[in-house]
């Protein structure tokens, strides 16, 4: 009750001195409410780790900026993936979901010479998918052309493009061979489950599987990850979750 009174007192002061600032307060409150209103999408149950704890003070990563590109990883998320690459000494990475190639670029930039990113997305000439994709905007992304278009030419020798529906993709040639698997394809429950199970098959013992968009705005991702054992760990300040095999 004391906290409620204190909050209302501060709201009254803001309303008196600068009412426009109430938009910031209520915007933040609304974002928090959205994050916890649905138990199935509440990410507070996940263990979390600070970015500083997955890297070291002397680490050096290479990053490329892509201003204004949506549906992609943030710079901190890119740095976290780079930290995983360095920690694992990764040379083989499998990515579900190329889209424009933002995350593919960050992965390739931080691989050593001889390293390779295998990135999977739907073929542009036949972008059919087998499992349900719940959100309309994701169905649009699935059929967009220009997959991987932002990957710089000088990095393309480190990238192998695979064109297939992940639901029908054959993992046999890649079993147990990947150091890092990054799941960032369709965000429906069925596709996250499919991509995770296939990614786990391809991951070597001691490797890391990471998921993007473990956030209340993607409740089906959260719901699936809650069903897994062991439960993934969130990187604080990001929408990345990960598990070591």
Legacy VTK file of the C-alpha trace (Angstrom):
# vtk DataFile Version 3.0
C-alpha trace
ASCII
DATASET POLYDATA
POINTS 245 float
0.000 0.000 0.000
2.867 2.386 0.813
4.346 1.712 -2.637
0.977 2.427 -4.247
0.662 5.749 -2.379
4.228 6.657 -3.341
3.543 5.848 -6.986
0.339 7.896 -7.062
2.127 10.805 -5.371
4.822 10.778 -8.057
2.191 10.564 -10.792
0.473 13.642 -9.339
3.765 15.571 -9.255
4.553 14.674 -12.861
1.026 15.601 -13.946
1.412 18.996 -12.278
4.879 19.903 -13.572
5.056 18.206 -16.956
1.974 16.174 -17.993
3.639 15.045 -21.260
6.048 12.907 -19.220
3.133 10.727 -18.138
3.360 9.071 -21.563
6.779 7.717 -20.611
5.579 6.452 -17.228
2.468 4.752 -18.541
4.295 3.441 -21.586
6.819 1.710 -19.340
4.066 0.431 -17.039
2.145 -0.923 -20.025
5.215 -2.774 -21.307
5.739 -4.403 -17.904
2.047 -5.295 -17.644
2.181 -6.890 -21.098
5.170 -8.960 -20.013
3.399 -10.496 -17.018
-0.340 -10.460 -17.854
-0.241 -13.892 -19.520
1.335 -16.654 -17.399
2.292 -18.617 -20.519
4.323 -15.663 -21.844
5.866 -14.601 -18.514
9.649 -14.866 -18.911
10.454 -14.264 -15.233
10.583 -18.016 -14.613
13.712 -18.383 -16.741
17.119 -18.238 -15.080
19.160 -15.334 -16.421
22.780 -14.369 -16.824
24.485 -11.034 -17.347
26.217 -10.504 -20.682
29.460 -9.861 -18.792
29.321 -13.410 -17.442
29.393 -15.014 -20.893
32.412 -13.096 -22.077
35.644 -11.733 -20.620
37.026 -8.242 -20.254
39.606 -8.702 -23.000
37.200 -10.081 -25.629
37.159 -8.396 -29.009
34.307 -8.917 -31.472
33.554 -7.585 -34.944
30.099 -6.117 -35.503
28.282 -4.592 -38.459
25.400 -2.175 -38.069
22.173 -2.357 -40.084
20.173 0.787 -39.199
16.436 0.581 -39.753
16.265 -3.156 -40.432
13.457 -4.794 -38.471
12.934 -8.435 -37.472
16.596 -8.875 -36.646
18.931 -9.174 -33.684
20.166 -6.205 -31.662
23.841 -5.264 -31.332
23.967 -6.703 -27.808
22.426 -9.937 -29.070
25.019 -10.027 -31.835
27.756 -9.523 -29.247
26.327 -12.356 -27.123
26.368 -14.703 -30.131
29.942 -13.616 -30.865
30.837 -14.411 -27.246
29.402 -17.915 -27.684
31.498 -18.375 -30.832
34.628 -17.321 -28.979
33.851 -19.387 -25.884
33.229 -22.511 -27.964
36.012 -21.961 -30.467
33.168 -22.472 -32.945
33.849 -23.277 -36.575
30.482 -24.693 -37.665
27.214 -22.842 -37.047
23.693 -23.713 -38.146
21.089 -20.958 -38.366
17.335 -21.429 -38.763
15.978 -18.304 -40.458
18.230 -16.267 -42.769
15.779 -13.454 -43.547
17.858 -10.474 -44.767
21.077 -11.848 -43.287
21.706 -9.557 -40.301
22.409 -12.339 -37.809
24.158 -14.407 -40.493
26.556 -11.505 -41.014
27.359 -11.157 -37.310
27.971 -14.894 -37.045
30.212 -15.019 -40.122
32.174 -11.933 -39.057
33.239 -13.625 -35.846
34.089 -17.050 -37.206
37.780 -17.879 -37.657
39.249 -18.656 -41.068
37.776 -21.897 -42.329
34.602 -21.439 -40.284
31.194 -21.814 -41.905
27.605 -20.700 -41.264
24.904 -22.963 -42.676
21.787 -20.813 -42.905
18.350 -22.240 -43.731
15.319 -20.451 -45.133
12.491 -21.114 -47.577
13.304 -21.166 -51.303
12.186 -17.910 -52.890
10.761 -19.599 -55.980
8.569 -21.897 -53.866
8.144 -20.480 -50.342
5.670 -23.101 -49.139
5.709 -24.201 -45.511
4.235 -27.270 -43.867
3.536 -26.284 -40.256
1.331 -23.482 -38.987
2.675 -19.916 -38.830
0.362 -18.025 -36.526
1.197 -14.359 -37.097
0.268 -12.651 -40.370
3.466 -10.568 -40.422
5.542 -13.727 -40.145
3.670 -15.302 -43.037
4.589 -12.223 -45.081
8.253 -12.477 -44.053
8.277 -16.146 -45.020
7.408 -15.303 -48.615
9.588 -12.189 -49.011
12.346 -12.220 -51.585
15.893 -11.071 -50.851
16.820 -13.668 -48.237
20.424 -12.991 -47.204
20.633 -9.853 -49.337
22.455 -7.839 -46.640
25.328 -10.294 -46.181
28.466 -8.530 -47.473
30.070 -10.101 -50.510
33.391 -10.552 -48.719
31.729 -12.820 -46.130
29.870 -15.091 -48.519
32.686 -17.626 -48.662
31.824 -18.332 -45.017
28.113 -18.873 -45.694
26.300 -21.871 -47.179
22.698 -21.092 -48.102
20.224 -23.943 -47.647
16.770 -23.518 -49.170
14.095 -25.715 -47.622
11.146 -25.764 -45.263
12.762 -26.641 -41.932
9.870 -29.042 -41.244
11.032 -31.261 -44.118
14.762 -30.510 -43.876
16.980 -33.603 -43.613
19.540 -33.180 -40.827
21.381 -36.433 -41.601
24.510 -34.845 -43.191
24.942 -32.516 -40.195
24.254 -34.754 -37.189
26.397 -33.987 -34.142
28.656 -31.627 -36.087
27.595 -28.091 -35.144
29.271 -26.000 -32.451
26.448 -23.466 -32.306
22.826 -23.612 -33.467
20.777 -20.418 -33.684
16.981 -20.782 -33.880
15.358 -17.694 -35.387
12.927 -18.983 -38.009
9.142 -18.932 -37.726
8.005 -18.196 -34.173
4.987 -20.485 -33.951
5.074 -23.247 -31.326
5.270 -26.017 -33.945
8.161 -24.466 -35.854
10.186 -23.579 -32.754
9.719 -27.157 -31.546
10.687 -28.586 -34.937
13.728 -26.330 -35.330
14.872 -26.989 -31.775
14.618 -30.762 -32.098
16.476 -30.755 -35.405
19.021 -28.259 -34.117
19.651 -30.441 -31.070
20.347 -33.398 -33.359
22.917 -31.362 -35.264
24.595 -29.929 -32.151
27.756 -31.587 -30.855
28.119 -32.417 -27.152
29.324 -29.264 -25.401
27.840 -27.035 -28.115
25.276 -24.280 -27.534
21.786 -23.884 -28.964
20.373 -20.349 -28.767
16.902 -18.995 -29.490
15.933 -15.470 -30.510
12.747 -13.683 -29.438
12.216 -15.287 -26.049
9.989 -12.363 -25.128
6.296 -11.833 -24.240
5.665 -10.418 -27.720
6.349 -13.952 -29.015
4.336 -16.029 -26.532
4.606 -19.272 -28.512
8.409 -19.116 -28.318
8.188 -18.581 -24.569
5.596 -21.328 -24.155
7.711 -23.874 -26.009
10.926 -22.979 -24.167
9.117 -23.358 -20.845
8.242 -26.910 -21.844
11.876 -27.884 -22.376
14.207 -29.651 -19.983
16.620 -28.217 -19.050
15.048 -24.774 -19.060
17.032 -22.264 -21.149
18.902 -19.331 -19.624
18.138 -15.765 -20.733
20.883 -13.246 -21.484
19.826 -10.142 -19.558
18.891 -7.136 -21.709
18.263 -9.342 -24.740
15.659 -11.710 -26.168
18.251 -14.507 -26.374
17.930 -17.784 -24.501
20.430 -20.617 -24.643
21.307 -24.113 -23.441
24.611 -25.966 -23.530
24.391 -29.591 -24.656
LINES 1 246
245 0 1 2 3 4 5 6 7 8 9 10 11 12 13 14 15 16 17 18 19 20 21 22 23 24 25 26 27 28 29 30 31 32 33 34 35 36 37 38 39 40 41 42 43 44 45 46 47 48 49 50 51 52 53 54 55 56 57 58 59 60 61 62 63 64 65 66 67 68 69 70 71 72 73 74 75 76 77 78 79 80 81 82 83 84 85 86 87 88 89 90 91 92 93 94 95 96 97 98 99 100 101 102 103 104 105 106 107 108 109 110 111 112 113 114 115 116 117 118 119 120 121 122 123 124 125 126 127 128 129 130 131 132 133 134 135 136 137 138 139 140 141 142 143 144 145 146 147 148 149 150 151 152 153 154 155 156 157 158 159 160 161 162 163 164 165 166 167 168 169 170 171 172 173 174 175 176 177 178 179 180 181 182 183 184 185 186 187 188 189 190 191 192 193 194 195 196 197 198 199 200 201 202 203 204 205 206 207 208 209 210 211 212 213 214 215 216 217 218 219 220 221 222 223 224 225 226 227 228 229 230 231 232 233 234 235 236 237 238 239 240 241 242 243 244
